[in-house]
Amino acid sequence: MKRSDSPTPPSALRALRTQQPLWTAATTDDGLPVEYATIEVPRDHTDPAGERLTLALSRHRATDPDRRRGILLAVNGGPGGDWGLGRGLVAKFAGTPLHEVYDLIGFDPRGTGASTPLHAEVTLPKAPFDSRPPDSAFDTLAEDMRRRELACERAGGALRPHISTPNTARDMDLVRCVLGEERLNFVGYAYGAYVGAVYGSLFPERLDRSVLDSCVHPGWTWREQFLWQGDAVRRNVDAWAGWTGDRHRHFGLGTDATAVLASVEDVVARLEHRPDGCRLRTLLDGAVGTRATDRAQWAELGFLVRDVRAAARAGDETRLHDLLSEQGTWRPGDSEGDLRCGVLEAITLEHDWPADPETYFADMREFRRRFPYGYGVLRAQPWVGAFRTFTAPERPVTLARRGYPAGLVVQADGDPMDHYAGGVAMAERLGHHLVTVEDSGDHEVFVLSGNARVDAHVHRYLVDGTLPPARTGVPGTAARPDLPADAPAATLPV
């Protein structure tokens, strides 16, 4: 509802752009001097005189004013802002060449963190957590998501349709205006990379240098993004299986990738017939998917599968539980308490979703067969979009680069969350240069993963304006274990 004393839209927009934020000095836990402030943004950018939201900002001023070249704004992953840690990104860049020449700006995007929150009610799922759910569980899984969407609607109310990527990009431009900058420079991670691409498409004359790290695919819907995660995880599993097959004398799981995966499936079958078998099998499926992503854990994973198989063959329940007790699980999580952040659901409703549950059930059957590891089936099951309670007020932005400089895309070839194909497609769509992190399951690489070669390329570009060659490869930092392969002539039994 509009306030009765709201100014006319032109004056309202001018007032928003000329805000004078009150900065409060503070120190991070690491001793970094930082400033915090809040500004107001319109809930609906088409109605600047209407309801307002609060946006929480952080700033670390450039330490070399003579070389200062403006602001560098960063957006982290999600959707959902990585639990509202957007303002903390400035501390991640401290100690790098960036903080010498840029005022580092972080913010919690609308709906997250210390900004105006978008809440959802907590709902507890009724379907058991299962990496290979039977058809008999499909209806319960769909009902869980229907209840989840209704819980989002109840708590999100009128704010929910306005939590969107284009509105976050518009908020960024208002931040630029409030800080008195002609243009901004940008680093975005995962979903934040998409936000940066949308910003450049909406405000090309306002974007200078940009780095998009771990990109979503510019041509995929949110449902397709989810589905392709199954393939991304499986690519890492296949690579691990091939490596393990070359070391049969160490692991005893088979002499090639096919034989190794057959051994994994043999273990799965044995676990399913044990007491608590569904849980144990689910934990093993998760371990295979997640550990295969990290090259440094490949030997550990091989020995785990070997030892679980031996314990299953021996019927040693205590040993099985000990081996798998430390394996994590993943599902769309709820926070403790009555409310949680509802931004993920709101953002993913920017695209249309199939309304017929049978569409999801068919995909689940395929994913249960092809992508059981790393909980791939969860990417195919019904999502809240199947039961959405609102239609997005605008269509997704068509990404294009018209009028701002070529930037940089960073993508690991084994990224399990944002498929490598997404980074390639984003670089091609925008004419950006691409740095591929090779033989790596990293997700969100620049500064956050400790890859010095990636960092050097990005720093040269952001500080000096020097882009690497259009297609550049650098090795990942998690090396494969130094475990010798079998002799080529080895003919060891499986």
Order of alpha helices (4+ residues) and beta strands (2+ residues): alpha-beta-beta-beta-beta-alpha-alpha-alpha-beta-beta-alpha-alpha-beta-alpha-beta-alpha-alpha-alpha-alpha-alpha-alpha-beta-alpha-alpha-alpha-beta-alpha-beta-alpha-beta
